[in-house]
């Protein structure tokens, strides 16, 4: 049996008539940029997340940059960010003239902790980026309350997750989402959003996403041309009502994996009180690349992510942004993790096949 790592297409098959109708509605309207579909999606997504404001932008990376700009991050400021994450989490910082300061993660939850962030904070720290990695939920409220600094949630992988204090997107000063096609809520192209409960921040974000203008006449800031497309907003509106169902399916698959693999490999651990909608189900093994090769030979797709953490990337080293504190959790997570198949449509038969194959091969000696 071949089992794909991702399967974003299957959940959309029964929605194809609605998606086609949504596309036709946009074409018939002849409004393609910041029209009624974007406005409606922003309202619906904000309500889903549990905040007052959602602002559609072009992608998840620009969402982080704009969120930091809205908080006033600029030249000379420092932004604390985990090194074990996708490159974009840190890439968004230097264009503002700010400095990325890398913090560690818990190698079992893959998320930052209060202690790991505190170790990286200095008097120059202007903001913290907390990544809800793989769909797990970082302790955002605790960070803001204990450290007194604004937190930007990088929630690109966490649509549909639940935390003890609410949904990702409603926990920090601002949150950013990616709607890249493989995400839990994926467009048919690029897209992103910024959510916040602060009306002033929301207004600033709207201004920045449209060239720094509020009225298309007066330009108060040098902003960005970063707008969610009307077609993508219409497609996302079709999918949003199904997100919780898809998230529950991911959670159920994760429960089956945990039961079947508890004595075979290291398992991802949900943060306290969280119910992750696992974007990726990431196990740990002392020789993950050797295990991956054996799994692929048996038709099980799998992948290591972030083997080379952000702090070790050439652009970071060239920029002089080497970490100031040890990152043992990051090093362990990068060296030992392996993502195995999970999706909103994975079947119990596929989960059982993957689990049985992992159990068999995880114990096999390296060739």
Buried (B, 14 or more C-beta within 10 A) or exposed (E): EEBBBBBBEEBBEEBEEBBEEBBEBBEEEEEEEBBBBBEEBBEBBBEBBBBBBBBBBBBBBBBBBBBBBBBEBEEEBBBBBBBBBBBBBBBBBBEBEBBBBBBBBBBBBBBBBEEBBEBBBEEEBBBBBBBBBBBBBBBBBBBBEEBEBBBBBBBBBBBBBBBBBBBBBBBBBBBBBBBBBBBBBBBBEBBBBBBBBBEEBBBBBBBBBBBBBBEEEEBEEEBBEBBBBBBBBBBBBBBBEBBEEBBBBBBEBBEBBBEBBEEBBBBBBBBEEBBBBBBBBBBBBEBBEBBBBBBEEBEBBBBBBBEEBBBBBEEBEEEEBEBBEEBEBBBBBBBBBBBBBBBBBBBEEBBBBBBEBBBEBBEEEEE
